[in-house]
Amino acid sequence: MFSGPPADPATPTMPADSAPSAVPLVGETGEISEGASGPTPARRSWTAPLLLGAAGLLALLIALFGPGLVARGTGELRIPGAGLTTVLRTVLFAALALHLGELVAPQLIRPVRGRPRTAVRSWAVLASLAGAAAAAGQIVRLAAVSDLGITETYGTREGGLLLLIANGMVVAALCAASRRPALALAPLAVVIGAEALRAHPEAYSPEFGAALTVVHLTAASLWTGGLLYVLRTMWLWRGSPVAARALLGRYARLAIWLYVALAATGTASTLRRLPLDVVFTSAYGRALLLKLALMAVVSALALAARRRMLRDTDPAVAHRLARREQVVLGLVVVVSAVLTVVPDPHWISLRP
């Protein structure tokens, strides 16, 4: 019976009992897929990209409309261009977090035993350039609102500090592109100091408020940016669960101290800046309550991830919880930017 073309003598034949069996494959989502009679590629899940897109859209809406919503009915002065300013400051804070995270997180990776010899792609240069553009955008907005020229705007206190921030981010980008990226720590420290001074123009003890902001902003940037770098590395190491679990554990130990610093400086700043009688009747107080609610969610997710990490050898569940923590932290960054835009609540408490 004719059963097909004759075999090519130059082509080796495979015995029937040595046919390839079903081999599990790791798909793009990191899940193993195995067909009944042979390997089939795992279906890509669109849940994570959709949730990430929804979170990004929500963050943008909060930045654009948040200052106006929290100030509704408070009787506070309207801040011109508050939504755009919030977006620009969100970009600046995110740039700081990304760059600082890339400088600190590799120190957690090096001691991990048996780690894969692969590293994630650096985003530091693009992040710092975006931060510089955001600072420059704030200068342009300040010039437009104040009806001043760009050169005259540089002469104001806020304009001069924003110029220092923009230049610091450019220098940080140049350092990140060089052979010694750790040099970026110096200009980033200048940026954090300048932002802290810019955020505290008040007459009552601005130095103390700026010092609290320096610690708070540094800890928040290391937490947010470091977690993002660790999650990206864990995704790259998804074939080495032992190394990925060890890396998440090292980050969790650092995050505890960062959380303590955030809680201490945040509490001190609140007691210093927010009179208790205007917590619900000022834009600052309302935005702060929203930030505290988000931080409660972040804390719950962080504790759940740490518990699963200690219980399970497979870090998949802890990694999923940490990704959700990262998304909520992104919203915290946006609300923090709102807090830097709304008016100082002291005037409400002091008015007759």
Secondary structure, 3 states (H helix, E strand, C coil): CCCCCCCCCCCCCCCHHHCCCCCCEECCCCCEECCCCCCCCCCCCCHHHHHHHHHHHHHHHHHHHHHHHHCCCCCCCCCCCHHHHHHHHHHHHHHHHHHHHHHHHHHHHCCCCCCCCCCCCCCHHHHHHHHHHHHHHHHHHHHHHHCCCHHHHHCCHHHHHHHHHHHHHHHHHHHHHCCCHHHHHHHHHHHHHHHHHHCCCCCCCHHHHHHHHHHHHHHHHHHHHHHHHHHHHHHHCCCCHHHHHHHHHHHHHHHHHHHHHHHHHHHHHHHHHCCHHHCCCCHHHHHHHHHHHHHHHHHHHHHHHHHHHHHCCCCHHHHHHHHHHHHHHHHHHHHHHHHCCCCCCHHHHHCC
